[in-house]
Structure formats: structure tokens, C-alpha cells
Amino acid sequence: MKKIFLFCLLVTFLGTIGLFAQQKEIKQQNQEQVKDWDFFQLVFLPGIPSYAENSLVYGWKLGAPISDGYNKVCGLESAIFSSMTDNVDGMQTSGLFVLSKKMNGLQFSPVNVANEQLEGCQLGLVNYSEKSGFQIGVANYMKDGFLPFFPIINFSVK
């Protein structure tokens, strides 16, 4: 009975994350360029606080429990459950998974995703990248990698 309850809880959580990702794409289409930046930013959920979605962070963006945004983080983005800022220069880490479009640096979590480009390294159990980079993990997928799917280590040869 406990296993069924935990499974249902996990499915609900992952479904909620999927809903946040869909809302993020809709809001991103209406995004305005923001020139202000912060050294430290605390984010609770996607869109909470609202200024976190479009602000620039040059320092540390902390998600308690989830961090997201459309603009750039230069430095460290960390979260308890998931870090989902589109463009990161530096390090992105969390307890469950990280997601970015363009990653320049290190992604470190159980599941790492770089949708458009990875210029750096992914360390985790499952790693996914569309273009370039270096992956260390149990399951590694890189569309233009040495081999698209390869366990332990995968990389792109340019």
C-alpha cells in the first residue's frame, strides 16, 4: 500500500512539473527583455515571485523547491527539486533534475537535460543533450555525440 501511495505521489509531482513547463513555454512567447540583474535570487515555484521569470542573475539563484526562468544565470543555479532556467553560464544543480536550453558549464543532478546546446559537462545518472558537450553517467544520450546513446561516458567530436 505504501508503494502504491508513493508511486501516485511521484506521478502527481511529475505531472505538475510538466504543467509548469507548458506554462513556461506560453509565457516565454510573450517575454520582454529585462536589463536589471540580481546577485542573489530566491525562487519558490515557477512564477513565484513573478520577477524571477525574466530577471538576470549574476551570482546565485536558489530554488526552494523549484527554480526557473527565461533569461540568464551567470554563476550558480541550485534547487531542492529542479532547476529550469533557459540559459546558464556556470553550474546548475538540484536534487532531482535540471533543464536548460543553453548550458555553458556543469550540470550536476540525477537527471540532466540541455535541450539546444551543451558547452561543458553533465554529471548524473541520466544525461541528455541535443548538441556537443561531455557526459558522465549511467545513461547518456547526445544527438550529435560519438555514439548517440552510450553508457558511462559520451562526448561530441567536432
GIKAKA-V495450 format. One record per residue. N is the residue number from 1. RES is the residue in three letters. PHI is phi in whole degrees, -180 to 180 (none if undefined). Layout:
n/res/phi
N/RES/PHI
N/RES/PHI
This chain:
n/res/phi
1/MET/none
2/LYS/-64
3/LYS/-65
4/ILE/-65
5/PHE/-62
6/LEU/-65
7/PHE/-64
8/CYS/-62
9/LEU/-64
10/LEU/-64
11/VAL/-62
12/THR/-62
13/PHE/-62
14/LEU/-66
15/GLY/-65
16/THR/-65
17/ILE/-63
18/GLY/-62
19/LEU/-65
20/PHE/-62
21/ALA/-65
22/GLN/-65
23/GLN/-64
24/LYS/-63
25/GLU/-65
26/ILE/-65
27/LYS/-68
28/GLN/-65
29/GLN/-64
30/ASN/-103
31/GLN/-69
32/GLU/-108
33/GLN/-72
34/VAL/-115
35/LYS/-102
36/ASP/-75
37/TRP/-141
38/ASP/-125
39/PHE/-86
40/PHE/-132
41/GLN/-139
42/LEU/-108
43/VAL/-121
44/PHE/-99
45/LEU/-145
46/PRO/-55
47/GLY/87
48/ILE/-127
49/PRO/-76
50/SER/-65
51/TYR/-68
52/ALA/-71
53/GLU/-67
54/ASN/-114
55/SER/-90
56/LEU/-95
57/VAL/-124
58/TYR/-114
59/GLY/156
60/TRP/-130
61/LYS/-111
62/LEU/-113
63/GLY/-103
64/ALA/-129
65/PRO/-105
66/ILE/-127
67/SER/-122
68/ASP/-153
69/GLY/169
70/TYR/-99
71/ASN/-86
72/LYS/-111
73/VAL/-116
74/CYS/-110
75/GLY/138
76/LEU/-121
77/GLU/-117
78/SER/-135
79/ALA/-154
80/ILE/-69
81/PHE/-102
82/SER/-150
83/SER/-114
84/MET/-137
85/THR/-84
86/ASP/-65
87/ASN/-132
88/VAL/-128
89/ASP/-114
90/GLY/139
91/MET/-127
92/GLN/-127
93/THR/-145
94/SER/-165
95/GLY/-80
96/LEU/-115
97/PHE/-153
98/VAL/-124
99/LEU/-142
100/SER/-151
101/LYS/-85
102/LYS/-120
103/MET/-121
104/ASN/-126
105/GLY/145
106/LEU/-124
107/GLN/-108
108/PHE/-138
109/SER/-170
110/PRO/-59
111/VAL/-127
112/ASN/-121
113/VAL/-134
114/ALA/-122
115/ASN/-68
116/GLU/-105
117/GLN/-156
118/LEU/-123
119/GLU/-117
120/GLY/157
121/CYS/-135
122/GLN/-116
123/LEU/-121
124/GLY/-179
125/LEU/-74
126/VAL/-124
127/ASN/-127
128/TYR/-136
129/SER/-148
130/GLU/-77
131/LYS/-136
132/SER/51
133/GLY/106
134/PHE/-139
135/GLN/-126
136/ILE/-129
137/GLY/177
138/VAL/-71
139/ALA/-128
140/ASN/-125
141/TYR/-125
142/MET/-137
143/LYS/-54
144/ASP/-106
145/GLY/-76
146/PHE/-50
147/LEU/-128
148/PRO/-55
149/PHE/-124
150/PHE/-154
151/PRO/-76
152/ILE/69
153/ILE/-136
154/ASN/-143
155/PHE/-155
156/SER/-108
157/VAL/-104
158/LYS/-95
